[in-house]
Amino acid sequence: MQQQTPIVVVGAGTMGTTLARLMATRAMPVTVLDIDGTRLAHCREALAADETLSSRVGFAQDWSSVGAASAMIESVTEDLALKRRVLAEAERHLPATALIMTNTSGLSIDALGEEMAHPERFVGAHFFNPADLIPAVELVPGQLTHDATVAQACQLLRQLGKRPAVLKRCVPGFVANRIQHALMRECLALLEQGVVEPQALDDIVRYSIGVRLAINGPLRQRDLNGLDTHLNIARYLYAELEDRHTPSPLLETHVSEGRLGRKSGRGFFEWPQESAEAQPQQERELLRRMLTLLDEESAS
Ligand SMILES: NC(=O)c1ccc[n+]([C@@H]2O[C@H](COP(=O)([O-])OP(=O)(O)OC[C@H]3O[C@@H](n4cnc5c(N)ncnc54)[C@H](O)[C@@H]3O)[C@@H](O)[C@H]2O)c1
């Protein structure tokens, strides 16, 4: 991988902006491409505070002003047909050796790559928001992805300071979103059944399993607890757990009433403007501190 050839990030939204920040922080030149000039302007504004960072980021509204690139990360809206079009167009403009990645949250890599001329150089690289801070990236090969592509993507991600975790095969939602949605299905069922209030539920998860999961992960944590104990509980509990195959009515109602969370001022909780605006920066600071602690722990 030639370091000085820019990486192209397609999509200047929430993820594209933090992907650009990640690369610029690691001194990798990056070009952000978005068809929407307003989104590009917001992205430029978000990176403008740091002159060194912003000098490493280029902006483009189409491929004609992109030039040579060693790799591309597609990070446009989560829509299969749109992503397919974007990938096909990228292939026409990128050199034959360029690595092509998608930041889809869980769409099939095979379906996304179906119209590509060279799907062997295409791989899922699922970052987490904010992409410049969260270390893990799920690397998801399709059936046609070459091993060399996965190795190339791993190398690039390590250069970016990430912890790539390779899946053996692609499943809908990959690993993280499957686990996140299984957790939320149960949380929503507990709220619907009137077992607990939102604040109490969040407190229980944050200050019990949440902190332990950050330290150990679910499987190591179970090893520490004892698998026999886990099995004993699983035997009587599974019949009680939520297993619906459609989204929870509570979630449907919240969304239809415009209770979308921080961005609309109301979700499970109220989000007055001041706390809604302050929250992303506060969370970034906490994340930095927690990740520093975890890094120190794993280095010792
Ligand atoms: N937001 C998250 O927490 C998160 C986390 C991990 C992965 N993802 C995934 O990352 C991708 C982007 O998500 P996001 O939250 O940044 O979305 P977003 O809506 O904030 O941004 C999407 C951007 O894509 C641009 N776009 C649409 N069509 C385009 C085209 N043809 N060419 C170039 N740009 C185009 C839009 O103008 C917009 O700026 C999605 O696949 C999403 O599932 C999101």
The ligand as an SDF file (V2000), in Angstrom:
LIG
                    3D

 44 48  0  0  0  0  0  0  0  0999 V2000
  -24.0610    6.0650   11.6790 N   0  0  0  0  0  0  0  0  0  0  0  0
  -23.5340    4.9980   12.2470 C   0  0  0  0  0  0  0  0  0  0  0  0
  -23.4750    4.8710   13.4690 O   0  0  0  0  0  0  0  0  0  0  0  0
  -22.9200    3.9130   11.3920 C   0  0  0  0  0  0  0  0  0  0  0  0
  -22.0070    3.0230   11.9780 C   0  0  0  0  0  0  0  0  0  0  0  0
  -21.3950    2.0550   11.1820 C   0  0  0  0  0  0  0  0  0  0  0  0
  -21.6970    1.9740    9.8310 C   0  0  0  0  0  0  0  0  0  0  0  0
  -22.6190    2.8250    9.3030 N   0  0  0  0  0  0  0  0  0  0  0  0
  -22.8850    2.7060    7.8610 C   0  0  0  0  0  0  0  0  0  0  0  0
  -22.1320    3.7090    7.1990 O   0  0  0  0  0  0  0  0  0  0  0  0
  -22.8230    4.1400    6.0300 C   0  0  0  0  0  0  0  0  0  0  0  0
  -23.0520    5.6480    6.0980 C   0  0  0  0  0  0  0  0  0  0  0  0
  -23.8220    5.9280    7.2520 O   0  0  0  0  0  0  0  0  0  0  0  0
  -23.9300    7.4290    7.8330 P   0  0  0  0  0  0  0  0  0  0  0  0
  -24.5170    7.2860    9.1850 O   0  0  0  0  0  0  0  0  0  0  0  0
  -22.6330    8.1520    7.6380 O   0  0  0  0  0  0  0  0  0  0  0  0
  -25.0320    8.0320    6.8370 O   0  0  0  0  0  0  0  0  0  0  0  0
  -25.3670    9.5560    6.5290 P   0  0  0  0  0  0  0  0  0  0  0  0
  -26.7810    9.5970    6.0880 O   0  0  0  0  0  0  0  0  0  0  0  0
  -24.9200   10.4490    7.6380 O   0  0  0  0  0  0  0  0  0  0  0  0
  -24.4320    9.8670    5.2640 O   0  0  0  0  0  0  0  0  0  0  0  0
  -24.5960    9.2670    4.0220 C   0  0  0  0  0  0  0  0  0  0  0  0
  -23.9460   10.1880    2.9710 C   0  0  0  0  0  0  0  0  0  0  0  0
  -23.9620    9.5050    1.7140 O   0  0  0  0  0  0  0  0  0  0  0  0
  -24.1040   10.5280    0.7300 C   0  0  0  0  0  0  0  0  0  0  0  0
  -24.4830    9.9540   -0.5520 N   0  0  0  0  0  0  0  0  0  0  0  0
  -25.7040    9.4540   -0.9170 C   0  0  0  0  0  0  0  0  0  0  0  0
  -25.6380    9.0420   -2.2130 N   0  0  0  0  0  0  0  0  0  0  0  0
  -24.3660    9.2540   -2.6430 C   0  0  0  0  0  0  0  0  0  0  0  0
  -23.6910    9.0150   -3.8710 C   0  0  0  0  0  0  0  0  0  0  0  0
  -24.3050    8.4720   -4.9330 N   0  0  0  0  0  0  0  0  0  0  0  0
  -22.3800    9.3670   -3.9660 N   0  0  0  0  0  0  0  0  0  0  0  0
  -21.7480    9.9460   -2.9230 C   0  0  0  0  0  0  0  0  0  0  0  0
  -22.3400   10.1830   -1.7210 N   0  0  0  0  0  0  0  0  0  0  0  0
  -23.6340    9.8490   -1.5980 C   0  0  0  0  0  0  0  0  0  0  0  0
  -25.1530   11.4540    1.3300 C   0  0  0  0  0  0  0  0  0  0  0  0
  -25.1450   12.7180    0.6700 O   0  0  0  0  0  0  0  0  0  0  0  0
  -24.7080   11.5260    2.7800 C   0  0  0  0  0  0  0  0  0  0  0  0
  -23.8090   12.6120    3.0000 O   0  0  0  0  0  0  0  0  0  0  0  0
  -24.1130    3.3230    5.9730 C   0  0  0  0  0  0  0  0  0  0  0  0
  -23.8900    2.1910    5.1890 O   0  0  0  0  0  0  0  0  0  0  0  0
  -24.3240    2.9280    7.4340 C   0  0  0  0  0  0  0  0  0  0  0  0
  -25.0950    1.7590    7.5740 O   0  0  0  0  0  0  0  0  0  0  0  0
  -23.2190    3.8060   10.0330 C   0  0  0  0  0  0  0  0  0  0  0  0
  1  2  1  0
  2  3  2  0
  2  4  1  0
  4  5  1  0
  4 44  2  0
  5  6  2  0
  6  7  1  0
  7  8  2  0
  8  9  1  0
  8 44  1  0
  9 10  1  0
  9 42  1  0
 10 11  1  0
 11 12  1  0
 11 40  1  0
 12 13  1  0
 13 14  1  0
 14 15  2  0
 14 16  1  0
 14 17  1  0
 17 18  1  0
 18 19  2  0
 18 20  1  0
 18 21  1  0
 21 22  1  0
 22 23  1  0
 23 24  1  0
 23 38  1  0
 24 25  1  0
 25 26  1  0
 25 36  1  0
 26 27  1  0
 26 35  1  0
 27 28  2  0
 28 29  1  0
 29 30  1  0
 29 35  2  0
 30 31  1  0
 30 32  2  0
 32 33  1  0
 33 34  2  0
 34 35  1  0
 36 37  1  0
 36 38  1  0
 38 39  1  0
 40 41  1  0
 40 42  1  0
 42 43  1  0
M  CHG  2   8   1  16  -1
M  END
$$$$
